[in-house]
Amino acid sequence: MKKLEKTEMKNKKELLNKNTNIRNEIIELQNAMLKTKGVLIGDNEKCPLKHNFGDELYVREIFMPKGMLIVSKIHKYKHPYFILKGEVSVISDEGSVRIKAPYYNMTPRNTKRALYIHEDTIWVTVHKTNKTVLSEIEEEIIEKEELLNTDFVEYELKKILKKEVL
């Protein structure tokens, strides 16, 4: 019994280290993107946002055109997301996956993602809040980030892009 517990603890520690490394690589990718001329941040003409409100709900929709590389913000709380249109590769602490619409799932709290957009994509998130001022909502649901200093992410992106070219 004790040996099994030690093995389980070792596996959890290895997973935690892997997840931390992936997160750091996504942040490093984000930092490199921020240094690139012409980088777009937030709501912009190529990736416009739409905002809707319900009873204590904030619904955020983003359009992401084919060929874009996007790094997400870190959300403080678990929430649902829906991919209404398109196809996207997602790299996160949980690994790498290619998703085709229609699709929905739950975003675990503190998730940060790197996305490669294979087809024009519409991605919707839903957040519980009674606020309606966007800056207040962001302060409530988004973690403040310190941009840190990418082998897994770079490797996964190369695989994704290689398939895209073929």
C-alpha positions in Angstrom: 0.0 0.0 0.0 2.8 2.5 0.9 4.6 1.7 -2.3 1.5 2.5 -4.4 1.1 5.8 -2.5 4.7 6.7 -3.3 4.3 5.9 -6.9 1.1 7.9 -7.1 2.8 10.9 -5.4 5.8 10.6 -7.8 3.3 10.6 -10.8 1.5 13.6 -9.5 4.8 15.5 -8.9 5.9 14.6 -12.5 2.6 15.8 -13.9 2.9 19.0 -11.9 6.4 19.7 -13.2 5.3 18.9 -16.7 2.4 21.3 -16.4 4.6 24.0 -14.9 7.0 23.6 -17.8 4.2 23.8 -20.4 2.8 26.9 -18.7 6.2 28.6 -18.7 6.7 27.8 -22.4 3.3 29.3 -23.3 4.3 32.4 -21.3 7.6 32.5 -23.1 5.8 32.2 -26.5 3.5 35.0 -25.4 6.6 37.2 -24.5 8.1 36.5 -27.9 4.9 37.4 -29.6 4.6 40.7 -27.6 8.1 41.7 -29.0 6.9 41.0 -32.6 6.1 44.0 -34.8 2.4 44.2 -35.6 1.2 41.9 -32.8 -2.4 42.3 -31.9 -3.6 42.4 -28.3 -7.2 42.0 -27.0 -10.2 43.2 -28.9 -9.0 44.3 -32.4 -10.1 44.4 -36.0 -8.9 40.8 -36.8 -10.2 39.2 -33.6 -13.3 41.2 -32.6 -15.1 40.5 -29.3 -18.8 40.6 -28.7 -20.1 41.0 -25.2 -23.6 39.9 -23.9 -25.1 39.8 -20.5 -27.7 37.7 -18.7 -28.8 37.3 -15.2 -25.5 37.3 -13.4 -23.8 36.0 -16.6 -21.2 37.5 -18.9 -21.0 35.9 -22.3 -17.9 36.7 -24.4 -17.5 35.7 -28.1 -14.3 36.0 -30.1 -13.9 35.5 -33.8 -10.4 34.2 -34.7 -9.4 34.0 -38.4 -7.5 31.1 -40.0 -3.8 31.2 -39.5 -3.7 33.1 -36.2 -1.6 32.1 -33.3 -3.2 33.2 -30.0 -2.2 33.0 -26.3 -5.1 33.3 -23.9 -5.3 35.0 -20.5 -5.6 33.0 -17.3 -9.1 32.7 -16.0 -9.5 32.5 -12.2 -12.6 30.3 -12.3 -13.9 27.1 -13.9 -16.3 28.1 -16.7 -17.8 26.6 -19.9 -16.6 27.4 -23.4 -18.2 26.6 -26.7 -16.6 26.4 -30.2 -19.4 27.3 -32.5 -17.5 27.3 -35.8 -14.0 26.4 -37.0 -11.1 24.2 -36.1 -8.3 25.0 -33.6 -5.3 23.3 -32.0 -5.0 23.9 -28.3 -1.9 23.6 -26.2 -2.4 23.8 -22.4 -1.3 22.3 -19.1 -3.4 19.3 -20.1 -1.4 18.7 -23.4 -2.2 19.3 -27.0 -5.5 18.6 -28.8 -7.1 19.6 -32.1 -10.8 20.5 -31.8 -13.4 20.9 -34.5 -16.7 22.7 -34.0 -19.3 22.2 -32.8 -17.7 21.5 -29.4 -18.1 22.5 -25.8 -16.2 21.8 -22.6 -15.2 23.3 -19.2 -12.1 25.4 -18.8 -10.4 24.4 -15.5 -9.5 27.4 -13.2 -6.1 28.9 -13.9 -5.9 27.6 -17.5 -3.6 29.3 -20.0 -3.7 28.2 -23.6 -1.8 28.7 -26.9 -4.1 28.3 -29.9 -3.4 27.8 -33.6 -6.5 28.5 -35.7 -6.8 26.1 -38.6 -10.2 27.5 -39.8 -12.0 30.7 -39.0 -13.3 30.1 -35.5 -15.9 31.4 -33.2 -15.1 30.7 -29.5 -17.6 31.6 -26.7 -17.0 31.7 -22.9 -19.6 32.1 -20.2 -18.7 33.6 -16.8 -20.7 34.1 -13.6 -20.7 37.7 -12.6 -23.1 40.5 -11.7 -20.8 43.1 -13.2 -21.5 44.8 -16.6 -18.4 47.0 -16.9 -15.8 45.2 -18.9 -12.8 46.4 -16.9 -14.5 45.3 -13.7 -15.4 41.9 -15.2 -11.8 41.4 -16.3 -10.5 42.3 -12.9 -12.9 39.8 -11.3 -12.3 36.8 -13.7 -8.8 37.2 -15.1 -5.5 36.6 -13.2 -2.9 39.3 -13.3 0.1 37.9 -15.1 3.8 38.5 -14.8 5.3 37.7 -18.1 8.2 35.3 -17.6 10.7 33.7 -19.7 9.7 26.8 -25.2 10.5 23.2 -26.1 7.1 21.4 -25.7 5.0 24.3 -27.1 7.5 24.9 -30.0 7.5 21.1 -30.8 3.7 21.0 -30.7 3.4 24.1 -32.9 5.8 22.7 -35.4 3.8 19.5 -35.6 0.6 21.5 -36.1 2.0 23.8 -38.7 3.7 20.9 -40.5 0.3 19.1 -40.9 -1.2 22.4 -42.0 1.3 22.8 -44.9 0.9 19.2 -46.0 
